[in-house]
Amino acid sequence: MVRDSGRTKRLLLDAATTEFAQHGLAGARVDRVAAAAGVNKERIYQYYGSKDSLFGAVLEHHLAAVMDAVPLEGEGPEAILDYAGRVFDHHAANQTLARLTFWEGLERESHVAEAARREHSERKVDAVVRAYTALGREGAQDLLLTVVTLCNAWPVLRGTDTLFGSASEDPARTERRRRAVIAAVQGTLDDASDS
């Protein structure tokens, strides 16, 4: 019987994505990944070597798919605000990457695909500087960190919203949160234009 290693790897990545997003690296179980993929768990070790390497492969796969999914378009403050809103929308609709990167930050000493992520981040900083020169390089870096952290946190920490009396699953609440993120970005832009 001929094995389809490409198909097996896809099944493992899909099952591992669900497992890691839900349980993190420490809480994930290789036997659950194998069972969900319908594959012998020895295949995980054959293809990926370890649970940590499998987590890295999952995160790298999702990073590659999303790095350029939300481009910065146009110039001026309106372009920056539009970008922030679209990043929020993307992360609200696609919560897996936000969850995986939070687990990575909590459980790993180093970043997965660090060189590619750094290069991508530099390109984003350059795009923000071109779109709104008043920010300067450091201002663009701070702005992007604000956008990424606010947008990534929303899908991961939605339960926290209930502590403040909101129903985070309510579409109207999601829209209010989107507006709050854009207002925070607007404040950063206002500070840059004042200096």
Legacy VTK file of the C-alpha trace (Angstrom):
# vtk DataFile Version 3.0
C-alpha trace
ASCII
DATASET POLYDATA
POINTS 195 float
0.000 0.000 0.000
1.384 3.390 -1.036
1.170 6.164 1.562
0.198 9.677 0.592
2.558 11.612 2.868
1.238 14.991 1.657
-2.310 14.038 2.627
-1.163 12.639 5.966
0.765 15.821 6.765
-2.290 17.945 5.911
-4.486 15.808 8.166
-1.955 16.111 10.975
-1.597 19.890 10.555
-5.376 20.342 10.580
-5.827 18.186 13.678
-2.833 19.780 15.415
-4.156 23.263 14.634
-7.354 22.514 16.515
-5.500 20.840 19.390
-2.880 23.571 19.852
-5.347 26.445 19.458
-7.539 24.933 22.156
-4.957 23.552 24.604
-1.651 25.278 23.842
1.666 23.535 23.497
1.865 22.132 27.035
-1.760 20.989 27.149
-1.904 19.470 23.663
-1.719 15.701 23.406
-0.066 13.903 20.511
-2.445 10.957 20.860
-5.459 13.284 20.422
-3.869 14.836 17.318
-3.211 11.391 15.847
-6.725 10.173 16.644
-8.362 13.285 15.155
-6.236 12.923 12.011
-6.939 9.183 11.803
-3.193 8.540 11.708
-0.809 6.476 13.805
0.937 8.827 16.240
4.315 7.518 15.107
3.723 9.499 11.899
3.880 12.711 13.926
7.358 11.832 15.137
8.376 10.604 11.694
7.310 13.826 9.949
7.874 16.424 12.684
10.218 14.873 15.241
8.502 16.260 18.349
5.372 17.934 19.640
7.246 21.252 19.774
8.286 20.908 16.131
4.702 20.070 15.182
3.541 23.226 16.967
6.176 25.174 15.018
4.969 23.690 11.731
1.346 24.560 12.566
2.173 28.141 13.499
4.460 28.618 10.512
1.717 27.318 8.197
-0.805 29.815 9.592
1.676 32.688 9.569
2.509 32.072 5.906
-1.177 32.138 5.039
-1.893 35.427 6.827
1.224 37.611 6.653
0.078 39.527 3.616
-3.655 38.907 3.970
-4.336 42.461 5.154
-2.236 44.960 3.192
-1.960 48.635 4.072
-3.530 50.543 1.182
-3.457 54.260 0.474
-1.922 57.181 2.328
-2.680 59.407 5.272
-4.459 58.827 8.556
-7.529 57.401 6.811
-5.414 54.599 5.325
-3.997 53.747 8.752
-7.458 53.700 10.357
-8.830 51.581 7.525
-5.931 49.165 7.968
-6.556 48.881 11.725
-10.236 48.124 11.103
-9.451 45.478 8.505
-6.867 43.828 10.784
-9.508 43.725 13.539
-12.036 42.187 11.140
-9.528 39.601 9.965
-8.584 38.492 13.475
-12.195 38.489 14.674
-13.125 36.178 11.780
-9.974 34.018 11.937
-9.196 33.427 15.597
-6.794 30.515 15.206
-3.627 32.500 14.535
-4.280 34.853 17.445
-4.701 31.885 19.780
-1.577 30.164 18.465
0.578 33.271 18.823
-0.663 33.806 22.380
0.271 30.219 23.255
3.639 30.737 21.584
4.289 33.809 23.711
3.341 31.994 26.895
5.075 28.686 26.269
8.088 29.140 24.031
11.442 30.835 24.490
11.794 31.794 20.821
9.548 32.726 17.915
8.605 30.342 15.146
9.832 31.563 11.737
11.477 34.552 13.395
13.461 35.704 10.348
10.392 35.704 8.087
8.302 37.461 10.729
10.970 40.110 11.259
11.214 40.751 7.517
7.429 40.967 7.254
7.298 43.350 10.224
9.946 45.606 8.678
7.926 45.764 5.462
4.812 46.729 7.451
6.739 49.445 9.311
8.026 50.772 5.979
4.468 50.792 4.591
3.156 52.743 7.603
5.980 55.285 7.340
5.211 55.759 3.627
1.494 56.096 4.331
1.902 58.596 7.166
5.356 60.127 7.455
4.433 62.154 10.568
4.700 58.953 12.594
8.365 58.348 11.835
9.896 54.912 12.189
9.513 54.522 15.958
5.963 55.848 15.823
5.131 53.361 13.068
6.580 50.521 15.134
4.521 51.544 18.171
1.387 51.957 16.077
1.732 48.491 14.560
2.356 46.940 17.962
-0.814 48.655 19.208
-2.841 47.374 16.244
-1.533 43.817 16.487
-1.929 43.494 20.253
-5.404 45.025 20.368
-6.635 42.985 17.404
-5.038 39.705 18.535
-6.285 40.092 22.088
-9.955 40.457 21.176
-10.539 36.888 19.946
-8.317 35.385 22.638
-9.605 37.335 25.638
-13.254 37.670 24.689
-14.361 36.057 27.930
-12.791 38.981 29.773
-15.390 41.199 28.141
-18.096 39.538 30.248
-16.370 40.836 33.397
-17.266 44.332 32.235
-20.883 43.362 31.641
-20.764 42.816 27.886
-21.818 39.822 25.847
-18.785 39.346 23.633
-20.648 37.145 21.149
-23.060 39.979 20.372
-22.272 41.408 16.902
-23.051 44.902 18.191
-20.424 44.413 20.909
-17.857 43.306 18.354
-18.567 46.452 16.338
-18.180 48.626 19.455
-14.857 46.943 20.171
-13.760 47.550 16.578
-14.575 51.250 16.978
-12.606 51.344 20.246
-9.548 49.869 18.519
-9.816 52.441 15.733
-10.188 55.223 18.327
-6.997 54.047 20.061
-5.177 54.144 16.738
-6.634 57.591 16.048
-5.193 58.748 19.380
-1.747 57.529 18.317
-2.079 59.393 15.031
-3.219 62.574 16.822
-0.211 62.363 19.161
2.133 62.036 16.165
0.668 65.043 14.381
0.914 67.143 17.592
4.644 66.483 17.985
LINES 1 196
195 0 1 2 3 4 5 6 7 8 9 10 11 12 13 14 15 16 17 18 19 20 21 22 23 24 25 26 27 28 29 30 31 32 33 34 35 36 37 38 39 40 41 42 43 44 45 46 47 48 49 50 51 52 53 54 55 56 57 58 59 60 61 62 63 64 65 66 67 68 69 70 71 72 73 74 75 76 77 78 79 80 81 82 83 84 85 86 87 88 89 90 91 92 93 94 95 96 97 98 99 100 101 102 103 104 105 106 107 108 109 110 111 112 113 114 115 116 117 118 119 120 121 122 123 124 125 126 127 128 129 130 131 132 133 134 135 136 137 138 139 140 141 142 143 144 145 146 147 148 149 150 151 152 153 154 155 156 157 158 159 160 161 162 163 164 165 166 167 168 169 170 171 172 173 174 175 176 177 178 179 180 181 182 183 184 185 186 187 188 189 190 191 192 193 194
